[in-house]
Amino acid sequence: MIEIQNYSTHIKKQSILKNINLTLEEGKCYGFVGYNGCGKTMLLRAICGYIKPVSGDILVNGKSMKEAYIENAGILLGEPDFIGGYTGMENLEILASIQKKITKDDIAYWLEKIGLSDAQNKKYRQYSLGMKQKLRIVQAFMENPQYYILDEPFNALDKKSVKIVETMIQEEKEKGKTIFLTSHDERNIENLCDQIFELEDGKVLSC
């Protein structure tokens, strides 16, 4: 269970999340929607422990994120870059070498699943925006995490790729994984989510 308790935080003295209270159960898919700048991405960062509260707390299975980071999570947040002169496969192998949980064959499985097999040996700098997004999604999925933190996962994807990623998310949900999605448009994620929360100006308005 993830408990968000009276959570508020500031960046450069500007309030970005305001007294949020939510209880989120394991094994469900939750969506967070709202316009750009409403706080949905910052809420995901808070759940990960990447930003710290001014007041309140976030507990992941009873563990406070004030002094820790979420564990066993596949994270798609912001726009982290890969190494332009390395291939897609080489970039993912570098990431996989940190925890040593998966093999090259495991990486290849996800590259094929998302439709990047033909591009796995192409230099990352040659990737289109859609291909870059697919590679970022693979890095979030490839180590079989318990939690998925996916900020706007369908950005830059064509219709076929959107369907593939929707299927990937649904399959992980059926395995009992806990999934968090954001979107500026509820219609993009409503078929995947057990519950959707609307954010505005750093507050949860409805659920």
Secondary structure as UniProt FT lines:
FT   STRAND          2..11
FT   TURN            12..13
FT   STRAND          14..24
FT   TURN            26..27
FT   STRAND          29..33
FT   TURN            36..37
FT   HELIX           40..48
FT   STRAND          55..60
FT   TURN            61..62
FT   STRAND          63..64
FT   STRAND          73..76
FT   TURN            84..85
FT   HELIX           88..99
FT   HELIX           104..114
FT   HELIX           117..119
FT   TURN            120..121
FT   HELIX           124..126
FT   HELIX           129..141
FT   TURN            142..143
FT   STRAND          147..151
FT   TURN            153..156
FT   HELIX           159..174
FT   TURN            175..176
FT   STRAND          178..183
FT   HELIX           186..188
FT   TURN            189..192
FT   STRAND          195..200
FT   TURN            201..202
FT   STRAND          203..206
//
